[in-house]
Amino acid sequence: MEIRVLRYFLTVVREEGINRAAEVLHITQPTLSRQLSQLEEEVGVKLFHRGARKITLTNEGILLRRRAEEILSLVDRTERELAWQDELVEGRIVIGGGELAAMQVLPEMIEDFRKKYPLVTFDIFTANADLVKEQMEKGLIDIGVLLEPVDIEKFEFIRLKGKERWVVLMRPDDPLAEKEAVSASDLKNMPLILPRRTNVRNELSNWLGDSFQEQQVLFTSNLATNSALMVQRGLAYSLVIEGSVPFWDKEKIAYRPLCPLLTANSVLAWKRQQPFSLAATKFIEHMKCFLGISET
């Protein structure tokens, strides 16, 4: 499967037609049609439904589109990094993390780093730890800020000081907002929103204890901001890491800590024995120095 053909494939998907894609690619329509037919023959499945006015993807085509986007993103990034190796330290560093208090370590760290390397830019990818870790394993993210529990056997890491605190989101006019903290018994038989991550959800289920019934879970969500929309509507209570919650509009969303207190650690992690760009390598060294750590 050639990189060039994958680019052809994605262009056809974007333009929704072979004729328009051929014009964009500056090749003939028969040549492009032949390349796509050869691609279908190579992968052994049908990738397109060819209509009279436009083409659409089969389920297999949708899967290939996702993988092709990942592959080409990695190829493009690798080409840029190879071109930058012999130049001044520049390039882009991709950092992934959730809506965590631990993310607050980054602004000062990045500001200090850019005083020395002003040509380096950053891409912040927001997602839960499982998705960030998956992207790190594929080489698409350099550094992750991960909420434990998470399997970091394949990673070097720095465990950050401070604890991430679990809280309950509610409407400001909700009776639970009158409490200083919320107990498991307060949430008995109440509709809940829990995180999508199974291992984290299990920890919260243990905290809820005997008062918890599985049918209480009305939603699962991977980001607190989205679950807050459901809370604001009064559909459920959401258990989330405090993270960015203090920055929200307090007239729309209230939150209270759990009682007894439930906390978690966060780690800064990067893949072990991965060949990083010069910019990412320098930033990892900077992180260790900034946090006063030489070995993890």
TAFEN-V585894 format. One record per backbone hydrogen bond with DSSP energy under -1.0 kcal/mol. CO is the residue of the C=O (numbers start at 1). NH is the residue of the N-H. E is the energy in kcal/mol with one decimal. If there is no record, write none. Layout:
# TAFEN-V585894
CO,NH,E ; CO,NH,E
This chain:
# TAFEN-V585894
2,6,-1.9 ; 3,7,-2.0 ; 4,8,-2.0 ; 5,9,-2.8 ; 6,10,-2.4 ; 7,11,-2.0 ; 8,12,-2.3 ; 9,13,-2.0 ; 10,14,-2.4 ; 11,15,-2.6 ; 12,16,-1.4 ; 16,55,-1.3 ; 17,21,-1.7 ; 18,22,-2.7 ; 19,23,-1.8 ; 20,24,-2.1 ; 21,25,-2.5 ; 22,27,-2.1 ; 28,32,-2.1 ; 29,33,-2.7 ; 30,34,-2.4 ; 31,35,-2.1 ; 32,36,-2.3 ; 33,37,-2.3 ; 34,38,-2.4 ; 35,39,-1.9 ; 36,40,-2.4 ; 37,41,-2.2 ; 38,42,-2.3 ; 39,43,-2.4 ; 40,44,-1.6 ; 47,58,-2.0 ; 49,56,-2.3 ; 54,51,-1.5 ; 56,49,-3.4 ; 58,62,-2.2 ; 59,63,-1.9 ; 60,64,-2.3 ; 61,65,-2.5 ; 62,66,-2.0 ; 63,67,-2.3 ; 64,68,-3.3 ; 65,69,-2.4 ; 66,70,-1.9 ; 67,71,-2.9 ; 68,72,-2.9 ; 69,73,-2.0 ; 70,74,-2.1 ; 71,75,-2.5 ; 72,76,-2.9 ; 73,77,-2.1 ; 74,78,-2.4 ; 75,79,-2.5 ; 76,80,-2.1 ; 77,81,-2.5 ; 78,82,-2.6 ; 79,83,-1.9 ; 80,84,-1.4 ; 84,87,-1.7 ; 91,121,-2.9 ; 93,123,-2.5 ; 94,142,-1.5 ; 94,143,-1.9 ; 95,125,-3.0 ; 96,145,-3.0 ; 97,127,-1.5 ; 98,100,-1.9 ; 100,103,-1.1 ; 101,104,-2.0 ; 102,105,-1.8 ; 103,106,-1.6 ; 105,109,-1.2 ; 106,110,-3.3 ; 107,111,-2.7 ; 108,112,-2.3 ; 109,113,-2.0 ; 110,114,-2.6 ; 113,116,-1.1 ; 113,117,-2.2 ; 117,120,-1.6 ; 119,91,-1.0 ; 121,93,-2.4 ; 123,95,-2.8 ; 125,97,-2.3 ; 128,132,-2.4 ; 129,133,-2.7 ; 130,134,-1.9 ; 131,135,-2.2 ; 132,136,-2.2 ; 133,137,-2.3 ; 134,138,-1.1 ; 135,140,-2.5 ; 136,139,-1.3 ; 143,96,-2.7 ; 144,269,-2.8 ; 146,267,-2.4 ; 152,155,-1.7 ; 154,272,-2.6 ; 156,270,-2.2 ; 158,268,-2.7 ; 164,264,-2.0 ; 165,242,-3.0 ; 166,258,-1.4 ; 167,240,-2.2 ; 168,256,-1.6 ; 169,238,-1.2 ; 170,254,-3.2 ; 171,174,-1.8 ; 174,177,-1.6 ; 175,178,-1.6 ; 176,179,-1.5 ; 182,259,-2.4 ; 185,188,-1.1 ; 187,190,-2.2 ; 191,237,-2.5 ; 192,218,-2.1 ; 192,219,-1.5 ; 193,239,-2.3 ; 194,221,-1.7 ; 197,201,-2.6 ; 198,202,-2.3 ; 199,203,-1.3 ; 200,204,-2.0 ; 201,205,-2.3 ; 202,206,-2.1 ; 203,207,-1.9 ; 204,208,-2.5 ; 205,209,-1.7 ; 208,211,-1.1 ; 209,212,-1.8 ; 213,216,-2.4 ; 214,217,-1.7 ; 216,192,-3.2 ; 216,218,-1.1 ; 219,194,-1.8 ; 221,196,-1.2 ; 223,227,-1.6 ; 224,228,-2.1 ; 227,231,-2.0 ; 228,232,-2.8 ; 229,233,-1.0 ; 230,235,-2.2 ; 231,234,-1.9 ; 237,193,-2.4 ; 238,169,-3.2 ; 240,167,-3.0 ; 242,245,-3.2 ; 244,247,-1.9 ; 245,248,-2.2 ; 249,252,-1.7 ; 249,253,-2.0 ; 254,170,-2.6 ; 256,168,-2.8 ; 257,182,-2.6 ; 262,166,-2.5 ; 264,164,-3.7 ; 265,148,-2.7 ; 266,160,-2.3 ; 267,146,-2.6 ; 268,158,-2.5 ; 269,144,-2.7 ; 270,156,-2.8 ; 271,274,-1.1 ; 274,276,-1.0 ; 277,281,-2.6 ; 278,282,-2.4 ; 279,283,-2.0 ; 280,284,-2.4 ; 281,285,-2.0 ; 282,286,-2.3 ; 283,287,-2.8 ; 284,288,-2.0 ; 285,289,-2.1 ; 286,290,-3.3 ; 287,291,-2.3 ; 288,293,-3.6 ; 289,292,-1.0
